[in-house]
């Protein structure tokens, strides 16, 4: 198994989050449009959270630490 490059993995998630922001809205209307927009917001949130994580491997377990506190409360 190839070694996992944690920095590269997190960068890919940051790139995915940016790509969701640039994703064009397809020519849909009504409920389909609403669903597409909601899914894009969820995708962005998920990718951005992982992209902002600090990653490590501890005892063979991938650990992602995500500080959800407001920036003003972080140490």
C-alpha atoms as an extended CHARMM CRD file, in Angstrom:
* protein
*
        75  EXT
         1         1  UNK       CA              0.0000000000        0.0000000000        0.0000000000  PROA      1               0.0000000000
         2         2  UNK       CA              1.3400000000        3.4270000000       -0.9120000000  PROA      2               0.0000000000
         3         3  UNK       CA              2.0310000000        5.8710000000        1.8890000000  PROA      3               0.0000000000
         4         4  UNK       CA             -0.8360000000        8.2740000000        2.5230000000  PROA      4               0.0000000000
         5         5  UNK       CA              0.1510000000       11.8960000000        1.8820000000  PROA      5               0.0000000000
         6         6  UNK       CA             -2.0670000000       13.6920000000        4.3930000000  PROA      6               0.0000000000
         7         7  UNK       CA             -1.2200000000       17.1860000000        3.1280000000  PROA      7               0.0000000000
         8         8  UNK       CA             -2.0920000000       16.2010000000       -0.4480000000  PROA      8               0.0000000000
         9         9  UNK       CA             -5.3390000000       14.6020000000        0.7140000000  PROA      9               0.0000000000
        10        10  UNK       CA             -6.3940000000       17.7430000000        2.5920000000  PROA      10              0.0000000000
        11        11  UNK       CA             -5.4520000000       19.8690000000       -0.4290000000  PROA      11              0.0000000000
        12        12  UNK       CA             -7.7130000000       17.7390000000       -2.6430000000  PROA      12              0.0000000000
        13        13  UNK       CA            -10.6100000000       18.4060000000       -0.2690000000  PROA      13              0.0000000000
        14        14  UNK       CA             -9.8900000000       22.1550000000       -0.3510000000  PROA      14              0.0000000000
        15        15  UNK       CA             -9.8890000000       21.9640000000       -4.1610000000  PROA      15              0.0000000000
        16        16  UNK       CA            -13.1820000000       20.0620000000       -4.1400000000  PROA      16              0.0000000000
        17        17  UNK       CA            -14.7500000000       22.7140000000       -1.9110000000  PROA      17              0.0000000000
        18        18  UNK       CA            -13.5750000000       25.4360000000       -4.3100000000  PROA      18              0.0000000000
        19        19  UNK       CA            -14.9180000000       23.4600000000       -7.2890000000  PROA      19              0.0000000000
        20        20  UNK       CA            -18.3590000000       23.2180000000       -5.6910000000  PROA      20              0.0000000000
        21        21  UNK       CA            -18.4190000000       27.0190000000       -5.3560000000  PROA      21              0.0000000000
        22        22  UNK       CA            -17.7110000000       27.2980000000       -9.1030000000  PROA      22              0.0000000000
        23        23  UNK       CA            -20.1760000000       24.5450000000      -10.0850000000  PROA      23              0.0000000000
        24        24  UNK       CA            -22.6090000000       25.9650000000      -12.6680000000  PROA      24              0.0000000000
        25        25  UNK       CA            -26.3060000000       25.7280000000      -11.9740000000  PROA      25              0.0000000000
        26        26  UNK       CA            -27.8870000000       23.3640000000      -14.5070000000  PROA      26              0.0000000000
        27        27  UNK       CA            -31.0080000000       24.4450000000      -16.3610000000  PROA      27              0.0000000000
        28        28  UNK       CA            -33.4440000000       23.1160000000      -13.7740000000  PROA      28              0.0000000000
        29        29  UNK       CA            -36.3360000000       24.7510000000      -12.0010000000  PROA      29              0.0000000000
        30        30  UNK       CA            -38.6220000000       24.2180000000       -9.0570000000  PROA      30              0.0000000000
        31        31  UNK       CA            -37.9000000000       21.4200000000       -6.6300000000  PROA      31              0.0000000000
        32        32  UNK       CA            -34.9680000000       20.1230000000       -8.6960000000  PROA      32              0.0000000000
        33        33  UNK       CA            -33.2690000000       23.5180000000       -8.5320000000  PROA      33              0.0000000000
        34        34  UNK       CA            -33.8130000000       23.7260000000       -4.7790000000  PROA      34              0.0000000000
        35        35  UNK       CA            -32.4250000000       20.2090000000       -4.3120000000  PROA      35              0.0000000000
        36        36  UNK       CA            -29.3590000000       20.9990000000       -6.4670000000  PROA      36              0.0000000000
        37        37  UNK       CA            -28.5910000000       24.1410000000       -4.4650000000  PROA      37              0.0000000000
        38        38  UNK       CA            -29.0510000000       22.3520000000       -1.1270000000  PROA      38              0.0000000000
        39        39  UNK       CA            -26.7830000000       19.5100000000       -2.2710000000  PROA      39              0.0000000000
        40        40  UNK       CA            -24.1080000000       21.9760000000       -3.4050000000  PROA      40              0.0000000000
        41        41  UNK       CA            -24.2120000000       23.6760000000        0.0050000000  PROA      41              0.0000000000
        42        42  UNK       CA            -23.8540000000       20.3300000000        1.7650000000  PROA      42              0.0000000000
        43        43  UNK       CA            -21.0210000000       19.2470000000       -0.5460000000  PROA      43              0.0000000000
        44        44  UNK       CA            -19.1820000000       22.5190000000        0.0440000000  PROA      44              0.0000000000
        45        45  UNK       CA            -19.5830000000       22.2650000000        3.8100000000  PROA      45              0.0000000000
        46        46  UNK       CA            -18.3690000000       18.6650000000        3.9260000000  PROA      46              0.0000000000
        47        47  UNK       CA            -15.3520000000       19.2720000000        1.6740000000  PROA      47              0.0000000000
        48        48  UNK       CA            -14.4500000000       22.5260000000        3.4490000000  PROA      48              0.0000000000
        49        49  UNK       CA            -14.6030000000       20.9540000000        6.9090000000  PROA      49              0.0000000000
        50        50  UNK       CA            -12.2590000000       18.1440000000        5.9190000000  PROA      50              0.0000000000
        51        51  UNK       CA            -10.0410000000       20.5610000000        3.9940000000  PROA      51              0.0000000000
        52        52  UNK       CA             -9.6490000000       22.6660000000        7.1520000000  PROA      52              0.0000000000
        53        53  UNK       CA             -8.7760000000       19.6710000000        9.3130000000  PROA      53              0.0000000000
        54        54  UNK       CA             -5.4470000000       18.8070000000       10.8160000000  PROA      54              0.0000000000
        55        55  UNK       CA             -4.6450000000       15.2150000000        9.8950000000  PROA      55              0.0000000000
        56        56  UNK       CA             -2.4500000000       12.6550000000       11.5740000000  PROA      56              0.0000000000
        57        57  UNK       CA             -2.0990000000        8.9100000000       11.7780000000  PROA      57              0.0000000000
        58        58  UNK       CA             -2.1720000000        7.6210000000       15.3330000000  PROA      58              0.0000000000
        59        59  UNK       CA             -1.6380000000        3.9140000000       15.9700000000  PROA      59              0.0000000000
        60        60  UNK       CA             -2.6700000000        3.1870000000       12.3800000000  PROA      60              0.0000000000
        61        61  UNK       CA             -5.8460000000        5.2880000000       12.5930000000  PROA      61              0.0000000000
        62        62  UNK       CA             -6.4130000000        8.3680000000       10.4440000000  PROA      62              0.0000000000
        63        63  UNK       CA             -7.3590000000       11.1990000000       12.8050000000  PROA      63              0.0000000000
        64        64  UNK       CA             -8.8850000000       14.4240000000       11.4960000000  PROA      64              0.0000000000
        65        65  UNK       CA             -9.0690000000       17.2540000000       14.0280000000  PROA      65              0.0000000000
        66        66  UNK       CA            -11.4760000000       20.0320000000       13.1820000000  PROA      66              0.0000000000
        67        67  UNK       CA            -11.6750000000       23.0750000000       15.4420000000  PROA      67              0.0000000000
        68        68  UNK       CA            -15.2730000000       24.2620000000       15.1900000000  PROA      68              0.0000000000
        69        69  UNK       CA            -14.8400000000       27.1140000000       17.6500000000  PROA      69              0.0000000000
        70        70  UNK       CA            -15.0100000000       30.6600000000       16.2720000000  PROA      70              0.0000000000
        71        71  UNK       CA            -11.5560000000       31.9140000000       15.2540000000  PROA      71              0.0000000000
        72        72  UNK       CA            -11.6510000000       34.4650000000       18.0690000000  PROA      72              0.0000000000
        73        73  UNK       CA            -11.8800000000       31.6090000000       20.6140000000  PROA      73              0.0000000000
        74        74  UNK       CA             -9.0510000000       29.4960000000       19.1940000000  PROA      74              0.0000000000
        75        75  UNK       CA             -5.7080000000       29.3320000000       20.9330000000  PROA      75              0.0000000000
